[in-house]
Amino acid sequence: MLKDITLGQYFPGTTVAHKLDPRTKILLVVLYIVALFCAKSLVTYGLMALCLAVCVYISKVSIKALVRGLKPVLFIIIFTGILNLFFTPGDRYLVEWGFLHISDTGLRNAVFMVLRIMLLIMGTFLMTYTTSPISLTDGLERLLNGLKKLHVPVHELAMMMSIALRFIPTLIEETDKIMSAQKARGADFESGNLIQKAKALIPILVPLFISAFRRADELATAMECRCYHGGEGRTKLHVLQYQRRDYIALALGVLICAGVIVLRQFGL
């Protein structure tokens, strides 16, 4: 299960999706999320699914990697779908069983909610798969650059977000190693009820926290040795510049988002 968590991983490539400016990809994800929350029919959800499929094809990212990223949140997706299915009132009930009932509105909301969560997660993961953590940091910093006038530590915030995202795969790998070592010593993480399984994870947390703090200390020491003292006065090795493809991608993103909003006004 831990190996299925792919958030924070970066798959190098030379496709158009990889070459897009990180600011463009962040803005496109924001537009994608807005469009998803504005979608309310099979037409608009189909449009969003088609957009995601085109982006996956362009980026050359394996669809298996995106589907594998859904496995850790599969319980949340199913639980959300069940809540919408059984506890949404409607004008016509399809199934009634005690206090549980399935209405036409509940069935519709459950399907759309599951689709929304799946498309949201896969679209967000696609950005991290095609953008390196360093590029994400630069993109976030440039997008939030105006907040510096309000004395907001934009560079430091972007750096912290990038480091946190970058170390997710590392901590997952470390957790997997600790669990394997504990199993070799006779630990059992599978049997028992939910409370017993939770208690069995306690021996994992202590070495994991120690390892995380040790890595944080090593990272801080390495940054100090390289004379890192925040973003003040720092220059960039690669200066971000918008290209023609970025303007085209942003224009398409705005058109799709606007199209979904217009379709919503017409009840589609």
Helices and strands as residue ranges (DSSP letters): G 2-4, H 16-19, H 22-38, H 42-59, H 63-70, G 71-73, H 74-86, E 93-97, E 100-103, H 104-130, H 133-143, G 145-150, H 154-184, H 194-200, H 202-225, H 244-265
